[in-house]
């Protein structure tokens, strides 16, 4: 019997799947030890600055989704921009949410009542809870870093897996 991905008949994990999980856990533990002074995307070394470090803007999935709709989300995440504080990054994310609400042609709601609920929820969050939450977050020491990589920062092609059987 060839080894396949998934689970055995008795519910246990196949050795190949266990090996993948072990390798991913090891990778994430190593990445967690890296700390950065800014929020952004990693960039390769340059002659002026050796080493891999934060050089580019972060690109949340929402930016790509809004770009497809031509909502101009990169105004909040300009090229070559990094964020020095959590406050600045969260504000950019909040502006991105506002951008979708006010510029999208289809909010995914099918009635006037549902649309009213979305707008009301938006107003309640952004007028009251959002700013209060951001102020509270920014009043603690972590606002200025250090920042760490998170699992969402990695694309599948960035994950080095070794000695895996074919799918």
C-alpha positions as CSV (number, residue, x, y, z in Angstrom):
1,X,0.0,0.0,0.0
2,X,1.4,3.4,-0.9
3,X,1.4,6.2,1.6
4,X,-1.3,8.8,1.0
5,X,-2.3,12.1,2.6
6,X,-5.0,11.9,5.2
7,X,-6.1,9.5,7.9
8,X,-6.1,5.7,8.3
9,X,-9.2,3.7,8.6
10,X,-9.0,3.6,12.3
11,X,-8.9,7.4,12.4
12,X,-5.1,7.8,13.0
13,X,-3.1,10.2,10.9
14,X,-0.9,8.9,8.1
15,X,2.8,9.2,8.7
16,X,3.1,11.6,5.7
17,X,0.5,14.0,7.2
18,X,2.2,13.8,10.6
19,X,5.5,14.7,9.0
20,X,4.0,17.7,7.3
21,X,2.5,18.9,10.5
22,X,5.8,18.5,12.4
23,X,7.7,20.4,9.7
24,X,5.1,23.2,9.7
25,X,5.3,23.5,13.5
26,X,9.1,23.6,13.4
27,X,8.9,26.3,10.7
28,X,6.5,28.5,12.6
29,X,8.5,28.1,15.8
30,X,11.6,29.4,14.0
31,X,9.7,32.2,12.4
32,X,8.2,33.3,15.8
33,X,11.7,34.0,17.0
34,X,12.2,36.7,14.3
35,X,11.2,40.2,15.4
36,X,10.8,43.3,13.3
37,X,10.5,47.0,14.1
38,X,7.9,47.6,11.4
39,X,4.8,46.0,9.9
40,X,5.2,45.1,6.3
41,X,6.4,42.5,3.9
42,X,9.8,41.0,3.8
43,X,12.2,42.1,1.1
44,X,15.5,40.7,-0.1
45,X,18.9,42.3,0.7
46,X,20.0,45.4,-1.1
47,X,23.5,46.9,-1.5
48,X,22.5,49.6,1.0
49,X,20.9,47.2,3.5
50,X,22.2,43.7,3.8
51,X,19.9,41.0,5.1
52,X,16.2,40.1,4.7
53,X,14.1,42.6,6.5
54,X,10.8,44.5,6.2
55,X,10.9,46.6,3.0
56,X,7.5,46.6,1.4
57,X,3.9,47.4,2.3
58,X,1.8,44.6,3.9
59,X,-0.8,43.3,1.5
60,X,-3.8,41.9,3.3
61,X,-6.1,39.7,1.2
62,X,-8.7,42.5,1.4
63,X,-6.5,44.7,-0.7
64,X,-6.4,42.2,-3.5
65,X,-10.1,41.7,-3.3
66,X,-10.8,45.4,-3.5
67,X,-8.3,45.8,-6.3
68,X,-10.3,43.3,-8.4
69,X,-13.3,45.5,-7.9
70,X,-11.3,48.6,-8.9
71,X,-12.0,50.2,-5.4
72,X,-8.5,51.8,-5.3
73,X,-7.5,50.2,-1.9
74,X,-3.8,50.8,-2.4
75,X,-4.3,54.5,-1.4
76,X,-4.3,53.1,2.2
77,X,-1.3,50.8,1.5
78,X,0.9,52.7,-0.9
79,X,4.0,51.0,-2.4
80,X,7.2,51.1,-0.3
81,X,5.1,52.0,2.8
82,X,5.6,50.1,6.1
83,X,3.9,50.8,9.3
84,X,5.9,51.8,12.4
85,X,3.0,51.2,14.9
86,X,0.1,48.9,15.4
87,X,-2.1,52.0,15.5
88,X,-1.1,53.1,12.0
89,X,-1.7,49.6,10.6
90,X,-5.1,49.2,12.3
91,X,-6.2,52.6,11.0
92,X,-5.2,51.6,7.5
93,X,-7.3,48.3,7.9
94,X,-10.2,50.3,9.2
95,X,-10.0,52.7,6.2
96,X,-9.9,49.6,4.0
97,X,-13.2,48.4,5.5
98,X,-14.8,51.8,5.1
99,X,-13.6,51.9,1.5
100,X,-15.4,48.6,0.7
101,X,-18.6,49.7,2.3
102,X,-18.8,53.0,0.5
103,X,-17.3,52.1,-2.9
104,X,-18.4,48.5,-3.6
105,X,-21.3,48.0,-6.1
106,X,-22.4,44.8,-4.4
107,X,-22.2,44.5,-0.6
108,X,-23.7,41.0,-0.8
109,X,-27.0,41.9,0.8
110,X,-30.2,41.2,-0.9
111,X,-32.6,43.6,0.7
112,X,-32.9,47.1,1.9
113,X,-33.3,45.9,5.5
114,X,-30.1,43.9,5.3
115,X,-28.3,46.8,3.8
116,X,-29.6,49.0,6.7
117,X,-28.3,46.5,9.2
118,X,-24.8,46.6,7.6
119,X,-24.7,50.4,7.6
120,X,-25.9,50.5,11.2
121,X,-23.3,48.0,12.4
122,X,-20.6,49.9,10.5
123,X,-21.6,53.1,12.1
124,X,-21.8,51.6,15.6
125,X,-18.3,50.1,15.3
126,X,-16.5,52.9,13.6
127,X,-18.2,55.7,15.5
128,X,-17.8,54.2,19.0
129,X,-16.2,50.8,19.5
130,X,-13.5,51.0,16.8
131,X,-11.8,54.2,18.0
132,X,-12.1,53.1,21.6
133,X,-10.5,49.7,20.8
134,X,-7.7,51.3,18.8
135,X,-7.0,53.8,21.7
136,X,-6.8,51.0,24.2
137,X,-4.5,48.9,22.0
138,X,-2.3,51.9,21.4
139,X,-2.0,52.8,25.0
140,X,0.0,49.6,25.7
141,X,3.6,49.0,25.1
142,X,3.2,46.6,22.1
143,X,2.0,49.4,19.8
144,X,5.5,50.2,18.7
145,X,6.6,46.5,18.4
146,X,8.5,44.4,18.1
147,X,6.3,42.7,15.5
148,X,6.5,39.1,14.4
149,X,5.5,37.1,11.3
150,X,2.2,35.4,11.4
151,X,0.9,32.4,9.5
152,X,-1.1,34.5,7.1
153,X,2.2,36.2,6.0
154,X,3.2,33.0,4.2
155,X,2.0,31.8,0.8
156,X,2.0,28.1,0.0
157,X,5.0,28.5,-2.3
158,X,7.0,29.9,0.7
159,X,6.6,26.7,2.7
160,X,9.6,24.4,2.3
161,X,8.5,20.8,2.8
162,X,11.0,17.9,2.6
163,X,10.7,14.2,1.6
164,X,7.0,14.1,0.9
165,X,5.4,11.4,-1.1
166,X,3.5,12.5,-4.3
167,X,-0.2,13.4,-3.9
